[in-house]
Amino acid sequence: MTRPAHLPRPATAAESHLLLVEDDEVIRNTVRMLLERYGFTVSTAADGLTGLEMFRETDPDLLLLDVMLPDLDGIGLCRRVRELSLAPILMMSARGDALDVVSGLEAGADDYVVKPCESAVLVARIRSLLRRVSFSPPGAAPQADSAVLAFGDLTVDTRGMEVRRAGQVVALTPTELRMLLEFAGSPGVVLERRTLLSRVWDHAWHGDTRVVDLHVQRLRAKIGGDRIETVRGFGYKLRR
């Protein structure tokens, strides 16, 4: 497996190149034209295998993909992309089925929307994901004269945006890194799921909080299962 080596490059809306993978031609063209009106450059693919090849060739700033795709479905495509890149991934599900949501997030997606989705909501989610690439939270200010925060064998460089575990670099997606920086900025403090939704996903979302729980699981797998503690009925906290 090829491990992601670095975070994707920051990009403004006017510079951002999106790859949309959607098998329904009407939806594909409608979403493409919508996003182009907002200033994005959009490439499209109608199936998962073509989408994977285009991702390799074009290196887009963000991948927007449907769950139900021919040849290679959205979940499988998401996993394949995560072997190659840390670029933000926004999943689209027509059903909003719990299994679709959980499977997509476990595969490495950063966020999801349920179709049909209002254009303003879709664009807000995309912009939020793109902003995450160059995120630097005020809560993770350097301690003393150092920008490196240490928690056991885990170190978080809040300036260089680098995370190491036992001296080895840990490859985190922009969303995973942003979540870890929120925890690192308040070690030992319980952060409620709604608080993490607001701070990490950067938009008002009144849906369920599974996206938080799944990202915590992914973080634990990378930085150590006992590093983030669950406080039942409240949320999560980073062990000092």
N, C-alpha and C positions, 0 to 999 in steps of 0.2 A: 504493500500500500504506500502511495506517495503521500507524505505528510505535508499539510499546508505550511509554507515557510514564512509567510508574512501577512500582515493585514492588507486589504485592498486599499487602493489609493482614494483619498478624499475627492469629492467632485461636487460642483454646484449643480443645480437643476439644469441649467443651460448646457453644462458639459456632460451630464450623465448619460451613459449608454445603458439601456435596459434590454434584457432579453426576455421576451414573452413567449411561453410555450403553452399553447392552447389548441386543442383539436377542433373545436367548433369554429368554423370560418367566420360566422357572423360576429360571435363574441370576440374572436381574435382581432378582426378588423376594427370593430367598435372600440375596444380597449386601446388598440394602437393609435387610432386617430385621437382619442381622448388624451392620451399621454403626450402625444406630439403637440397638441394644443397648449399643453402646460410647459412646453419647452424641452421635453425629453427626446433623445434619439432612441428609436425603438426598432429592434430586430425581432423577427417572429419565426417560430417553428411550429409545425402541426403535430409532431409526435416526439416522444421522449428521446429516441436515438438521434434524430436530427438535432434536437435541442442540445444534447450532450456534445455533439460534434461542433455546433455553432458556439457553444460556450468555450470549448477549447480554442477555437480559431479567433474569436473576437474579444475574449476576456472582458465581459461586461461588468459594469459597476454594481448591478443588481439583477437577480433572476426572479422573475414572476412566473410561477408555473401552476397549472391545474393539477389536481390529484388524479383524475381519470384521463389517462393518455394511452394511445395505442403504442405497441412495440415495447416501450419501457414506461411504466407508469410514473406519476409524479413522485411517489415515495422512493422508488428505485433511482430515479434521476437525481433526487435530492442527495441520496447517499453517495452516488458516484461523484457529484459535484464537490461534496465535502471532502472527498479524498484528494481533490485537486486544489481547492480554493477555500478561503474564508469569506468570500463575497457574500453580502446579505441575500437571504432567500425569503421571499414572501409566497406562501402557499395560498391557493384558491380552492375552496371546496364548495360544490353546488349544494350539498346536503347539510353541511355543518355538523356532520355525524361525529360523535365523540371519538370513534375509532380513527377517522380520517385526521382529526385534529391531533390526537396523541401520536399517531404514527408519523405524521409530518414533522412534529416537533422533535420526536425521538430520532428521526432521520437526520436532523440538523437544521431544520428551518428556523428562522428567527421570529416569524410572526405569521398570522394567517388571516384571511378574510373569507366571509361566506357570500357566495354569489346568490342572487344579484346584490351588488354592493354599490352604494352611492359613490359617484365620482369623487366628491370632496373627501370622503373617507379613504378611498383607495389612494388618492394622491397624498393625503396626509400620512398614511402608513409608509408609503414609499419614501417621502421626504424624511420621515423620522428615522428610517433605516439608514439612509444615506448620511444623515447627520451623525449617526452613531460611529461612523468610521473615524472621524476626527474628534471624538468626544474627550474632554478633560474635565472631570467633575471638581467643583470647588471643595467638596467634602473630603477629598483625598489629598489635602495639602501636605507638603513635606513636614516631617517631624524633625526638629532641630535643624541641622544644615543638610539633611539628606532627603532625597526624594524616594528612597527605597524603604518600604515598610516591610517588616519581617514578622511572620507568624509561624513559629516553629521552623520547619524546613521549607516553608513557602515564603518567597520574597516577591513584592510587587513594586516595580519601578513606575511611579506615577508620572514621571516626565518622559521616559523612554518608552512607556506603554509596553513593558516587557514583564512577563511573569515567569518565575523559575521555581521548580520544585526539586529540592536536593541538588541544586546547581544546574539542572537541565531545563532548557526553555520549554514552556508549556504553550502549545498553539491553541489560542482561544479565538472564537468568532468575535466580531465587534460587540454583539449583544452579551455574550458571556463575559467579555472583558469589562464592559460597562457595569454589569451586575456585580462582578468581583470588586471593582473600584468603589461601588456604593457600600459594600460590606467592609472593605478595608478602611474607608473613611470614618466608619463608626464601629470599630471592633467591640464585641461584647454587648452591643445594643441590638435589641430585637427590632427587625424591620418587617412591618406587616406586608402581606402580599399586595394590598392596594397601594401601599407606598412604593413598593418596587415597580408595580405597573406604571405608576405616574412618573417615576424618576427614570426608569430604564427604557420603557417603551415610548415615553415622551408624548403621550396623547391620552385624552380622557376616554377611558374604555370601561364600560359598565358590564362587560360580559364576565364569563367565569375566569378563574385564576389559574387554570391548568397550565397556561403558558409559563407562568412563574415556576410552578412546581417542576415542570419538565426541564427548564433551564437550570434549576438548582441541582437536579439529578445529573445533568450533563457536566456541570461544574464539579460536583463531587467526584465524578469518575476521573476527572483530570487533575484535581488538586488534592485529592484525598477524601475518602468518604466521611471521616470524622471532623473535617475542618469546618463545615457549615452545620450548625446544630438546628434541629427542628424544635421550636417551642410551640407545642400543640395548642391550637386555638388562637394563636397570635401570628406567628410567622417564622422567620429564620434569623440567626445571628452567626457571625464569624467568631470562632474561638480565638482568644487572644494568644 
